[in-house]
Amino acid sequence: MLERIELEQQREAALVELEMLRKMKEEELMIQQKLEEQHQGQLEQEREELKLQNEEDEMLLQRKDQEENEKTIAELTDRLGAPNLTRVEELDENGQFESITDLMAEGEQESSQLT
């Protein structure tokens, strides 16, 4: 009879320990779930921040492209190594080619002769 009481007490202790382990496992799963939710929230926040940054970068690039496209020919020819875009050849009244730069030089000579 004494053995039976001891066995019953051991059984009760084992059941209590088993219940405690079950509760601990539940808590561990809840903690893991909360950590996963936090991690997913952080990933989502980072994704949104990256999306906004990409949009800002894209807008900046579009603005720079637009500014680049708005530059005048004069601005483009001021750069070193740019082709000389000011020389233009036209037909004069007699049907002969005459360049604009030549006309400018003639005009300067005429104005210097007048003074």
MOPAC internal coordinates of N, CA, C and O (Angstrom, degrees):
PM7 1SCF
backbone

  N    0.0000 0     0.00 0     0.00 0    0    0    0
  C    1.4394 1     0.00 0     0.00 0    1    0    0
  C    1.5271 1   110.74 1     0.00 0    2    1    0
  O    1.2310 1   119.94 1   142.90 1    3    2    1
  N    1.3066 1   117.73 1   -37.10 1    3    2    1
  C    1.4616 1   122.32 1   179.06 1    5    3    2
  C    1.5267 1   110.48 1   -64.62 1    6    5    3
  O    1.2310 1   121.06 1   141.48 1    7    6    5
  N    1.3115 1   115.58 1   -38.52 1    7    6    5
  C    1.4562 1   119.49 1   178.17 1    9    7    6
  C    1.5236 1   110.80 1   -64.26 1   10    9    7
  O    1.2310 1   121.14 1   140.30 1   11   10    9
  N    1.2811 1   115.42 1   -39.70 1   11   10    9
  C    1.4540 1   120.22 1  -179.29 1   13   11   10
  C    1.5369 1   110.65 1   -63.76 1   14   13   11
  O    1.2310 1   119.72 1   139.68 1   15   14   13
  N    1.3318 1   118.14 1   -40.32 1   15   14   13
  C    1.4686 1   122.47 1   178.87 1   17   15   14
  C    1.5323 1   108.89 1   -65.74 1   18   17   15
  O    1.2310 1   120.37 1   136.74 1   19   18   17
  N    1.3404 1   116.91 1   -43.26 1   19   18   17
  C    1.4674 1   120.61 1   178.50 1   21   19   18
  C    1.5253 1   110.78 1   -62.80 1   22   21   19
  O    1.2310 1   120.54 1   136.72 1   23   22   21
  N    1.3027 1   116.57 1   -43.28 1   23   22   21
  C    1.4654 1   120.29 1   178.89 1   25   23   22
  C    1.5323 1   110.88 1   -63.18 1   26   25   23
  O    1.2310 1   121.10 1   140.33 1   27   26   25
  N    1.3225 1   115.51 1   -39.67 1   27   26   25
  C    1.4729 1   119.82 1   179.09 1   29   27   26
  C    1.5292 1   109.86 1   -65.34 1   30   29   27
  O    1.2310 1   120.25 1   139.46 1   31   30   29
  N    1.3314 1   117.12 1   -40.54 1   31   30   29
  C    1.4710 1   120.98 1   178.65 1   33   31   30
  C    1.5383 1   110.16 1   -65.72 1   34   33   31
  O    1.2310 1   120.36 1   138.28 1   35   34   33
  N    1.3168 1   116.93 1   -41.72 1   35   34   33
  C    1.4666 1   120.49 1   178.15 1   37   35   34
  C    1.5364 1   110.67 1   -63.59 1   38   37   35
  O    1.2310 1   122.29 1   140.19 1   39   38   37
  N    1.3248 1   113.23 1   -39.81 1   39   38   37
  C    1.4684 1   118.24 1   178.70 1   41   39   38
  C    1.5353 1   110.52 1   -63.12 1   42   41   39
  O    1.2310 1   120.56 1   134.76 1   43   42   41
  N    1.3418 1   116.54 1   -45.24 1   43   42   41
  C    1.4692 1   121.27 1   178.01 1   45   43   42
  C    1.5263 1   110.49 1   -61.37 1   46   45   43
  O    1.2310 1   119.91 1   136.55 1   47   46   45
  N    1.3197 1   117.77 1   -43.45 1   47   46   45
  C    1.4669 1   121.98 1   179.05 1   49   47   46
  C    1.5261 1   110.26 1   -62.78 1   50   49   47
  O    1.2310 1   120.71 1   139.08 1   51   50   49
  N    1.3251 1   116.25 1   -40.92 1   51   50   49
  C    1.4659 1   120.55 1   179.09 1   53   51   50
  C    1.5297 1   110.67 1   -65.21 1   54   53   51
  O    1.2310 1   120.51 1   140.30 1   55   54   53
  N    1.3407 1   116.63 1   -39.70 1   55   54   53
  C    1.4630 1   120.40 1   178.43 1   57   55   54
  C    1.5361 1   111.24 1   -65.49 1   58   57   55
  O    1.2310 1   121.11 1   139.44 1   59   58   57
  N    1.3362 1   115.49 1   -40.56 1   59   58   57
  C    1.4720 1   120.19 1   178.39 1   61   59   58
  C    1.5406 1   109.11 1   -63.78 1   62   61   59
  O    1.2310 1   120.69 1   135.25 1   63   62   61
  N    1.3248 1   116.29 1   -44.75 1   63   62   61
  C    1.4649 1   121.20 1   179.87 1   65   63   62
  C    1.5380 1   110.14 1   -64.21 1   66   65   63
  O    1.2310 1   120.57 1   138.27 1   67   66   65
  N    1.3123 1   116.52 1   -41.73 1   67   66   65
  C    1.4594 1   121.11 1   177.98 1   69   67   66
  C    1.5297 1   111.35 1   -61.93 1   70   69   67
  O    1.2310 1   120.58 1   137.70 1   71   70   69
  N    1.3234 1   116.49 1   -42.30 1   71   70   69
  C    1.4677 1   121.20 1   178.05 1   73   71   70
  C    1.5288 1   110.29 1   -64.37 1   74   73   71
  O    1.2310 1   120.85 1   138.58 1   75   74   73
  N    1.3383 1   115.97 1   -41.42 1   75   74   73
  C    1.4562 1   120.47 1   178.50 1   77   75   74
  C    1.5401 1   110.30 1   -63.18 1   78   77   75
  O    1.2310 1   119.77 1   137.73 1   79   78   77
  N    1.3225 1   118.05 1   -42.27 1   79   78   77
  C    1.4668 1   122.05 1   177.46 1   81   79   78
  C    1.5304 1   111.21 1   -63.60 1   82   81   79
  O    1.2310 1   120.60 1   140.74 1   83   82   81
  N    1.3281 1   116.47 1   -39.26 1   83   82   81
  C    1.4642 1   120.49 1   178.13 1   85   83   82
  C    1.5264 1   111.16 1   -62.56 1   86   85   83
  O    1.2310 1   120.82 1   136.51 1   87   86   85
  N    1.3583 1   116.05 1   -43.49 1   87   86   85
  C    1.4624 1   120.48 1   178.65 1   89   87   86
  C    1.5258 1   111.07 1   -65.19 1   90   89   87
  O    1.2310 1   120.72 1   139.37 1   91   90   89
  N    1.3261 1   116.24 1   -40.63 1   91   90   89
  C    1.4687 1   120.01 1   178.36 1   93   91   90
  C    1.5377 1   110.85 1   -62.49 1   94   93   91
  O    1.2310 1   120.81 1   139.82 1   95   94   93
  N    1.3183 1   116.06 1   -40.18 1   95   94   93
  C    1.4591 1   120.75 1   178.96 1   97   95   94
  C    1.5276 1   110.00 1   -64.95 1   98   97   95
  O    1.2310 1   120.28 1   138.79 1   99   98   97
  N    1.3232 1   117.06 1   -41.21 1   99   98   97
  C    1.4648 1   121.71 1   176.76 1  101   99   98
  C    1.5234 1   110.59 1   -59.56 1  102  101   99
  O    1.2310 1   120.81 1   133.03 1  103  102  101
  N    1.3516 1   116.05 1   -46.97 1  103  102  101
  C    1.4624 1   120.68 1   179.80 1  105  103  102
  C    1.5256 1   110.68 1   -62.37 1  106  105  103
  O    1.2310 1   120.93 1   138.74 1  107  106  105
  N    1.3186 1   115.83 1   -41.26 1  107  106  105
  C    1.4616 1   120.12 1   179.10 1  109  107  106
  C    1.5356 1   110.49 1   -61.88 1  110  109  107
  O    1.2310 1   120.28 1   137.61 1  111  110  109
  N    1.3158 1   117.07 1   -42.39 1  111  110  109
  C    1.4632 1   120.69 1   178.32 1  113  111  110
  C    1.5222 1   111.49 1   -65.37 1  114  113  111
  O    1.2310 1   120.56 1   140.72 1  115  114  113
  N    1.3332 1   116.53 1   -39.28 1  115  114  113
  C    1.4681 1   120.31 1   177.86 1  117  115  114
  C    1.5284 1   110.19 1   -63.85 1  118  117  115
  O    1.2310 1   120.83 1   136.94 1  119  118  117
  N    1.3256 1   116.02 1   -43.06 1  119  118  117
  C    1.4639 1   119.95 1   179.41 1  121  119  118
  C    1.5268 1   110.18 1   -63.21 1  122  121  119
  O    1.2310 1   120.46 1   135.77 1  123  122  121
  N    1.3189 1   116.73 1   -44.23 1  123  122  121
  C    1.4642 1   120.42 1   177.95 1  125  123  122
  C    1.5254 1   111.16 1   -60.65 1  126  125  123
  O    1.2310 1   120.84 1   139.19 1  127  126  125
  N    1.3182 1   116.00 1   -40.81 1  127  126  125
  C    1.4568 1   120.27 1   179.59 1  129  127  126
  C    1.5278 1   110.77 1   -64.14 1  130  129  127
  O    1.2310 1   120.63 1   136.06 1  131  130  129
  N    1.3505 1   116.40 1   -43.94 1  131  130  129
  C    1.4649 1   119.80 1   178.66 1  133  131  130
  C    1.5245 1   110.99 1   -63.20 1  134  133  131
  O    1.2310 1   120.43 1   138.33 1  135  134  133
  N    1.3321 1   116.79 1   -41.67 1  135  134  133
  C    1.4602 1   120.34 1   178.31 1  137  135  134
  C    1.5310 1   110.80 1   -62.99 1  138  137  135
  O    1.2310 1   120.61 1   139.08 1  139  138  137
  N    1.3055 1   116.44 1   -40.92 1  139  138  137
  C    1.4687 1   120.58 1   178.52 1  141  139  138
  C    1.5290 1   110.56 1   -64.44 1  142  141  139
  O    1.2310 1   120.44 1   138.71 1  143  142  141
  N    1.3371 1   116.77 1   -41.29 1  143  142  141
  C    1.4646 1   120.39 1   178.07 1  145  143  142
  C    1.5297 1   110.82 1   -63.24 1  146  145  143
  O    1.2310 1   120.69 1   137.65 1  147  146  145
  N    1.3361 1   116.28 1   -42.35 1  147  146  145
  C    1.4641 1   120.34 1   177.43 1  149  147  146
  C    1.5279 1   110.33 1   -61.85 1  150  149  147
  O    1.2310 1   121.38 1   135.51 1  151  150  149
  N    1.3297 1   114.96 1   -44.49 1  151  150  149
  C    1.4582 1   119.85 1  -179.41 1  153  151  150
  C    1.5337 1   110.53 1   -62.19 1  154  153  151
  O    1.2310 1   120.26 1   136.14 1  155  154  153
  N    1.3214 1   117.11 1   -43.86 1  155  154  153
  C    1.4629 1   121.28 1   177.90 1  157  155  154
  C    1.5351 1   110.34 1   -62.52 1  158  157  155
  O    1.2310 1   120.50 1   140.73 1  159  158  157
  N    1.3247 1   116.64 1   -39.27 1  159  158  157
  C    1.4619 1   120.66 1   177.59 1  161  159  158
  C    1.5167 1   111.27 1   -63.03 1  162  161  159
  O    1.2310 1   120.54 1   136.97 1  163  162  161
  N    1.3313 1   116.57 1   -43.03 1  163  162  161
  C    1.4597 1   120.36 1   178.06 1  165  163  162
  C    1.5221 1   111.00 1   -63.78 1  166  165  163
  O    1.2310 1   120.68 1   136.92 1  167  166  165
  N    1.3360 1   116.31 1   -43.08 1  167  166  165
  C    1.4667 1   119.80 1   178.49 1  169  167  166
  C    1.5185 1   111.14 1   -61.38 1  170  169  167
  O    1.2310 1   120.66 1   138.25 1  171  170  169
  N    1.3200 1   116.35 1   -41.75 1  171  170  169
  C    1.4652 1   120.57 1   179.44 1  173  171  170
  C    1.5267 1   110.55 1   -64.69 1  174  173  171
  O    1.2310 1   120.70 1   138.45 1  175  174  173
  N    1.3287 1   116.27 1   -41.55 1  175  174  173
  C    1.4626 1   120.44 1   178.94 1  177  175  174
  C    1.5311 1   110.17 1   -64.04 1  178  177  175
  O    1.2310 1   120.27 1   135.34 1  179  178  177
  N    1.3346 1   117.08 1   -44.66 1  179  178  177
  C    1.4597 1   120.84 1   177.91 1  181  179  178
  C    1.5272 1   110.67 1   -61.92 1  182  181  179
  O    1.2310 1   120.37 1   139.95 1  183  182  181
  N    1.3195 1   116.89 1   -40.05 1  183  182  181
  C    1.4579 1   121.48 1   179.12 1  185  183  182
  C    1.5350 1   110.15 1   -62.65 1  186  185  183
  O    1.2310 1   120.40 1   136.95 1  187  186  185
  N    1.3237 1   116.85 1   -43.05 1  187  186  185
  C    1.4624 1   120.65 1   178.48 1  189  187  186
  C    1.5250 1   111.15 1   -64.78 1  190  189  187
  O    1.2310 1   120.66 1   137.73 1  191  190  189
  N    1.3520 1   116.35 1   -42.27 1  191  190  189
  C    1.4622 1   120.08 1   178.86 1  193  191  190
  C    1.5229 1   110.81 1   -62.64 1  194  193  191
  O    1.2310 1   120.38 1   137.48 1  195  194  193
  N    1.3264 1   116.87 1   -42.52 1  195  194  193
  C    1.4563 1   120.50 1   178.26 1  197  195  194
  C    1.5281 1   111.02 1   -64.97 1  198  197  195
  O    1.2310 1   120.50 1   141.48 1  199  198  197
  N    1.3196 1   116.65 1   -38.52 1  199  198  197
  C    1.4598 1   120.73 1   178.29 1  201  199  198
  C    1.5239 1   110.22 1   -62.47 1  202  201  199
  O    1.2310 1   120.67 1   134.30 1  203  202  201
  N    1.3444 1   116.32 1   -45.70 1  203  202  201
  C    1.4643 1   120.14 1   178.70 1  205  203  202
  C    1.5236 1   110.96 1   -63.64 1  206  205  203
  O    1.2310 1   120.47 1   138.47 1  207  206  205
  N    1.3350 1   116.70 1   -41.53 1  207  206  205
  C    1.4581 1   120.81 1   179.37 1  209  207  206
  C    1.5295 1   110.60 1   -62.79 1  210  209  207
  O    1.2310 1   120.83 1   137.87 1  211  210  209
  N    1.3373 1   116.01 1   -42.13 1  211  210  209
  C    1.4648 1   119.74 1   178.25 1  213  211  210
  C    1.5221 1   111.14 1   -63.17 1  214  213  211
  O    1.2310 1   120.60 1   139.25 1  215  214  213
  N    1.3315 1   116.45 1   -40.75 1  215  214  213
  C    1.4644 1   120.16 1   178.47 1  217  215  214
  C    1.5247 1   110.52 1   -63.94 1  218  217  215
  O    1.2310 1   120.44 1   137.66 1  219  218  217
  N    1.3409 1   116.75 1   -42.34 1  219  218  217
  C    1.4581 1   120.38 1   178.71 1  221  219  218
  C    1.5267 1   110.67 1   -64.03 1  222  221  219
  O    1.2310 1   120.63 1   136.99 1  223  222  221
  N    1.3337 1   116.41 1   -43.01 1  223  222  221
  C    1.4636 1   120.86 1   179.14 1  225  223  222
  C    1.5281 1   110.60 1   -62.95 1  226  225  223
  O    1.2310 1   120.69 1   139.08 1  227  226  225
  N    1.3258 1   116.29 1   -40.92 1  227  226  225
  C    1.4584 1   120.33 1   179.96 1  229  227  226
  C    1.5270 1   110.54 1   -65.10 1  230  229  227
  O    1.2310 1   120.37 1   138.21 1  231  230  229
  N    1.3297 1   116.89 1   -41.79 1  231  230  229
  C    1.4657 1   120.41 1   178.04 1  233  231  230
  C    1.5195 1   110.53 1   -63.32 1  234  233  231
  O    1.2310 1   120.32 1   139.21 1  235  234  233
  N    1.3350 1   116.99 1   -40.79 1  235  234  233
  C    1.4568 1   121.32 1   179.15 1  237  235  234
  C    1.5314 1   110.35 1   -63.48 1  238  237  235
  O    1.2310 1   120.57 1   136.25 1  239  238  237
  N    1.3263 1   116.52 1   -43.75 1  239  238  237
  C    1.4639 1   119.86 1   178.38 1  241  239  238
  C    1.5236 1   111.11 1   -63.55 1  242  241  239
  O    1.2310 1   120.42 1   138.86 1  243  242  241
  N    1.3265 1   116.80 1   -41.14 1  243  242  241
  C    1.4668 1   119.68 1   177.99 1  245  243  242
  C    1.5201 1   110.78 1   -63.21 1  246  245  243
  O    1.2310 1   120.37 1   140.01 1  247  246  245
  N    1.3282 1   116.90 1   -39.99 1  247  246  245
  C    1.4655 1   121.34 1   178.83 1  249  247  246
  C    1.5229 1   110.02 1   -64.06 1  250  249  247
  O    1.2310 1   120.66 1   136.48 1  251  250  249
  N    1.3462 1   116.35 1   -43.52 1  251  250  249
  C    1.4689 1   119.73 1   179.26 1  253  251  250
  C    1.5242 1   110.76 1   -64.94 1  254  253  251
  O    1.2310 1   120.39 1   138.77 1  255  254  253
  N    1.3379 1   116.87 1   -41.23 1  255  254  253
  C    1.4609 1   120.43 1   177.74 1  257  255  254
  C    1.5216 1   110.33 1   -61.30 1  258  257  255
  O    1.2310 1   120.94 1   137.26 1  259  258  257
  N    1.3250 1   115.80 1   -42.74 1  259  258  257
  C    1.4554 1   119.91 1  -179.93 1  261  259  258
  C    1.5208 1   110.16 1   -63.94 1  262  261  259
  O    1.2310 1   119.91 1   137.16 1  263  262  261
  N    1.3440 1   117.78 1   -42.84 1  263  262  261
  C    1.4620 1   121.08 1   178.21 1  265  263  262
  C    1.5196 1   110.28 1   -62.64 1  266  265  263
  O    1.2310 1   120.15 1   139.18 1  267  266  265
  N    1.3275 1   117.31 1   -40.82 1  267  266  265
  C    1.4583 1   122.26 1   178.75 1  269  267  266
  C    1.5108 1   109.60 1   -61.63 1  270  269  267
  O    1.2310 1   119.94 1   136.97 1  271  270  269
  N    1.3427 1   117.73 1   -43.03 1  271  270  269
  C    1.4568 1   121.71 1  -178.22 1  273  271  270
  C    1.5198 1   112.49 1   -70.04 1  274  273  271
  O    1.2310 1   120.42 1   157.28 1  275  274  273
  N    1.3187 1   116.81 1   -22.72 1  275  274  273
  C    1.4574 1   120.26 1  -177.83 1  277  275  274
  C    1.5228 1   112.86 1   -84.57 1  278  277  275
  O    1.2310 1   119.88 1   174.97 1  279  278  277
  N    1.3155 1   117.84 1    -5.03 1  279  278  277
  C    1.4645 1   119.88 1  -179.72 1  281  279  278
  C    1.5249 1   109.81 1   -66.28 1  282  281  279
  O    1.2310 1   121.42 1   -36.82 1  283  282  281
  N    1.2987 1   114.89 1   143.18 1  283  282  281
  C    1.4574 1   119.59 1  -178.68 1  285  283  282
  C    1.5164 1   110.50 1   -84.39 1  286  285  283
  O    1.2310 1   120.99 1   -11.64 1  287  286  285
  N    1.3136 1   115.71 1   168.36 1  287  286  285
  C    1.4688 1   120.51 1   177.78 1  289  287  286
  C    1.5131 1   109.71 1   -61.27 1  290  289  287
  O    1.2310 1   120.39 1   143.05 1  291  290  289
  N    1.3240 1   116.86 1   -36.95 1  291  290  289
  C    1.4634 1   119.73 1   179.67 1  293  291  290
  C    1.5206 1   110.80 1   -61.32 1  294  293  291
  O    1.2310 1   120.30 1   138.71 1  295  294  293
  N    1.3099 1   117.03 1   -41.29 1  295  294  293
  C    1.4633 1   119.91 1   178.63 1  297  295  294
  C    1.5143 1   110.61 1   -65.82 1  298  297  295
  O    1.2310 1   120.47 1   141.80 1  299  298  297
  N    1.3152 1   116.70 1   -38.20 1  299  298  297
  C    1.4557 1   120.34 1  -179.27 1  301  299  298
  C    1.5194 1   111.39 1   -68.79 1  302  301  299
  O    1.2310 1   119.85 1   143.88 1  303  302  301
  N    1.3435 1   117.90 1   -36.12 1  303  302  301
  C    1.4597 1   120.44 1  -178.38 1  305  303  302
  C    1.5131 1   112.26 1   -78.55 1  306  305  303
  O    1.2310 1   119.48 1   164.51 1  307  306  305
  N    1.3152 1   118.59 1   -15.49 1  307  306  305
  C    1.4606 1   121.15 1   177.03 1  309  307  306
  C    1.5126 1   112.31 1   -70.92 1  310  309  307
  O    1.2310 1   120.13 1   161.74 1  311  310  309
  N    1.3038 1   117.35 1   -18.26 1  311  310  309
  C    1.4607 1   120.25 1  -178.74 1  313  311  310
  C    1.5221 1   110.29 1   -73.23 1  314  313  311
  O    1.2310 1   120.94 1   -34.30 1  315  314  313
  N    1.3030 1   115.81 1   145.70 1  315  314  313
  C    1.4533 1   120.38 1   176.06 1  317  315  314
  C    1.5122 1   109.45 1   -65.55 1  318  317  315
  O    1.2310 1   121.10 1   -41.29 1  319  318  317
  N    1.3190 1   115.51 1   138.71 1  319  318  317
  C    1.4473 1   119.52 1   177.31 1  321  319  318
  C    1.5130 1   113.98 1    83.26 1  322  321  319
  O    1.2310 1   119.80 1   177.87 1  323  322  321
  N    1.3191 1   117.98 1    -2.13 1  323  322  321
  C    1.4648 1   120.12 1   179.51 1  325  323  322
  C    1.5239 1   108.19 1   -78.05 1  326  325  323
  O    1.2310 1   119.47 1   -32.72 1  327  326  325
  N    1.2966 1   118.62 1   147.28 1  327  326  325
  C    1.4675 1   120.34 1   179.77 1  329  327  326
  C    1.5183 1   110.57 1   -65.74 1  330  329  327
  O    1.2310 1   121.24 1   -27.34 1  331  330  329
  N    1.3258 1   115.23 1   152.66 1  331  330  329
  C    1.4560 1   120.17 1   178.73 1  333  331  330
  C    1.5238 1   107.66 1   -79.19 1  334  333  331
  O    1.2310 1   120.80 1   -77.94 1  335  334  333
  N    1.3042 1   116.08 1   102.06 1  335  334  333
  C    1.4567 1   120.99 1  -176.42 1  337  335  334
  C    1.5233 1   112.63 1   -92.07 1  338  337  335
  O    1.2310 1   120.00 1  -179.13 1  339  338  337
  N    1.3599 1   117.60 1     0.87 1  339  338  337
  C    1.4591 1   119.38 1  -176.60 1  341  339  338
  C    1.5204 1   112.08 1   -85.44 1  342  341  339
  O    1.2310 1   119.69 1   165.55 1  343  342  341
  N    1.3125 1   118.19 1   -14.45 1  343  342  341
  C    1.4694 1   120.61 1  -178.87 1  345  343  342
  C    1.5283 1   109.08 1   -84.78 1  346  345  343
  O    1.2310 1   121.22 1   -64.09 1  347  346  345
  N    1.3127 1   115.27 1   115.91 1  347  346  345
  C    1.4530 1   121.89 1  -179.94 1  349  347  346
  C    1.5226 1   107.68 1  -129.32 1  350  349  347
  O    1.2310 1   120.05 1   -46.08 1  351  350  349
  N    1.2964 1   117.51 1   133.92 1  351  350  349
  C    1.4577 1   120.68 1   178.16 1  353  351  350
  C    1.5262 1   109.37 1  -104.13 1  354  353  351
  O    1.2310 1   121.84 1   -42.76 1  355  354  353
  N    1.3406 1   114.08 1   137.24 1  355  354  353
  C    1.4565 1   120.31 1   179.50 1  357  355  354
  C    1.5268 1   109.01 1  -133.26 1  358  357  355
  O    1.2310 1   121.57 1   -18.80 1  359  358  357
  N    1.2987 1   114.61 1   161.20 1  359  358  357
  C    1.4652 1   119.20 1   173.99 1  361  359  358
  C    1.5218 1   108.65 1   -84.90 1  362  361  359
  O    1.2310 1   120.44 1   -48.46 1  363  362  361
  N    1.3263 1   116.76 1   131.54 1  363  362  361
  C    1.4656 1   118.46 1   176.25 1  365  363  362
  C    1.5250 1   108.96 1   -85.24 1  366  365  363
  O    1.2310 1   120.32 1     7.68 1  367  366  365
  N    1.3134 1   116.99 1  -172.32 1  367  366  365
  C    1.4560 1   121.15 1  -176.54 1  369  367  366
  C    1.5225 1   112.42 1   -62.84 1  370  369  367
  O    1.2310 1   120.48 1   152.15 1  371  370  369
  N    1.3159 1   116.69 1   -27.85 1  371  370  369
  C    1.4605 1   121.09 1  -178.03 1  373  371  370
  C    1.5332 1   111.13 1   -88.47 1  374  373  371
  O    1.2310 1   119.54 1  -178.36 1  375  374  373
  N    1.3302 1   118.49 1     1.64 1  375  374  373
  C    1.4518 1   121.64 1   178.46 1  377  375  374
  C    1.5206 1   113.40 1    84.26 1  378  377  375
  O    1.2310 1   120.53 1  -165.74 1  379  378  377
  N    1.3351 1   116.60 1    14.26 1  379  378  377
  C    1.4578 1   119.84 1   179.09 1  381  379  378
  C    1.5278 1   108.93 1  -102.65 1  382  381  379
  O    1.2310 1   122.23 1   -29.05 1  383  382  381
  N    1.3374 1   113.33 1   150.95 1  383  382  381
  C    1.4667 1   118.28 1  -179.98 1  385  383  382
  C    1.5145 1   110.24 1   -74.00 1  386  385  383
  O    1.2310 1   121.85 1   -42.23 1  387  386  385
  N    1.2957 1   114.07 1   137.77 1  387  386  385
  C    1.4521 1   121.18 1   177.32 1  389  387  386
  C    1.5237 1   106.93 1  -139.72 1  390  389  387
  O    1.2310 1   120.18 1   -46.64 1  391  390  389
  N    1.3132 1   117.27 1   133.36 1  391  390  389
  C    1.4621 1   117.59 1  -178.50 1  393  391  390
  C    1.5192 1   109.65 1   -92.90 1  394  393  391
  O    1.2310 1   121.43 1   -28.95 1  395  394  393
  N    1.3119 1   114.88 1   151.05 1  395  394  393
  C    1.4661 1   121.06 1  -178.77 1  397  395  394
  C    1.5169 1   109.93 1   -62.98 1  398  397  395
  O    1.2310 1   119.62 1   141.11 1  399  398  397
  N    1.3101 1   118.34 1   -38.89 1  399  398  397
  C    1.4729 1   120.01 1  -178.77 1  401  399  398
  C    1.5131 1   109.91 1   -65.41 1  402  401  399
  O    1.2310 1   120.12 1   145.37 1  403  402  401
  N    1.3394 1   117.37 1   -34.63 1  403  402  401
  C    1.4561 1   119.88 1   176.75 1  405  403  402
  C    1.5191 1   110.55 1   -64.54 1  406  405  403
  O    1.2310 1   120.70 1   138.36 1  407  406  405
  N    1.3357 1   116.27 1   -41.64 1  407  406  405
  C    1.4542 1   120.45 1   177.98 1  409  407  406
  C    1.5170 1   111.19 1   -62.32 1  410  409  407
  O    1.2310 1   120.98 1   141.18 1  411  410  409
  N    1.3311 1   115.72 1   -38.82 1  411  410  409
  C    1.4609 1   119.40 1   179.47 1  413  411  410
  C    1.5193 1   110.11 1   -65.19 1  414  413  411
  O    1.2310 1   120.43 1   138.40 1  415  414  413
  N    1.3079 1   116.79 1   -41.60 1  415  414  413
  C    1.4583 1   120.32 1   179.55 1  417  415  414
  C    1.5195 1   110.19 1   -63.88 1  418  417  415
  O    1.2310 1   119.84 1   137.92 1  419  418  417
  N    1.3443 1   117.91 1   -42.08 1  419  418  417
  C    1.4553 1   121.56 1   177.91 1  421  419  418
  C    1.5190 1   110.77 1   -62.85 1  422  421  419
  O    1.2310 1   120.72 1   139.22 1  423  422  421
  N    1.3239 1   116.23 1   -40.78 1  423  422  421
  C    1.4624 1   120.30 1   179.28 1  425  423  422
  C    1.5127 1   111.34 1   -63.99 1  426  425  423
  O    1.2310 1   120.56 1   141.57 1  427  426  425
  N    1.3182 1   116.54 1   -38.43 1  427  426  425
  C    1.4681 1   119.79 1   178.05 1  429  427  426
  C    1.5159 1   110.95 1   -67.43 1  430  429  427
  O    1.2310 1   120.42 1   141.42 1  431  430  429
  N    1.3367 1   116.81 1   -38.58 1  431  430  429
  C    1.4564 1   120.03 1   178.92 1  433  431  430
  C    1.5137 1   110.07 1   -64.86 1  434  433  431
  O    1.2310 1   120.64 1   136.55 1  435  434  433
  N    1.3210 1   116.39 1   -43.45 1  435  434  433
  C    1.4727 1   120.47 1  -179.87 1  437  435  434
  C    1.5217 1   110.63 1   -62.57 1  438  437  435
  O    1.2310 1   120.27 1   138.93 1  439  438  437
  N    1.3356 1   117.09 1   -41.07 1  439  438  437
  C    1.4694 1   119.01 1  -178.54 1  441  439  438
  C    1.5125 1   110.47 1   -70.32 1  442  441  439
  O    1.2310 1   119.79 1   148.20 1  443  442  441
  N    1.3370 1   118.01 1   -31.80 1  443  442  441
  C    1.4676 1   119.06 1   178.88 1  445  443  442
  C    1.5236 1   110.26 1   -74.77 1  446  445  443
  O    1.2310 1   119.45 1   151.77 1  447  446  445
  N    1.3416 1   118.65 1   -28.23 1  447  446  445
  C    1.4461 1   121.46 1   177.18 1  449  447  446
  C    1.5340 1   110.93 1   -72.42 1  450  449  447
  O    1.2310 1   120.25 1   149.71 1  451  450  449
  N    1.3039 1   117.13 1   -30.29 1  451  450  449
  C    1.4496 1   120.93 1  -179.38 1  453  451  450
  C    1.5185 1   112.08 1   -71.74 1  454  453  451
  O    1.2310 1   119.10 1   155.78 1  455  454  453
  N    1.3004 1   119.32 1   -24.22 1  455  454  453
  C    1.4730 1   121.08 1  -177.28 1  457  455  454
  C    1.4859 1   112.17 1   -93.57 1  458  457  455
  O    1.2310 1   120.10 1   180.00 1  459  458  457

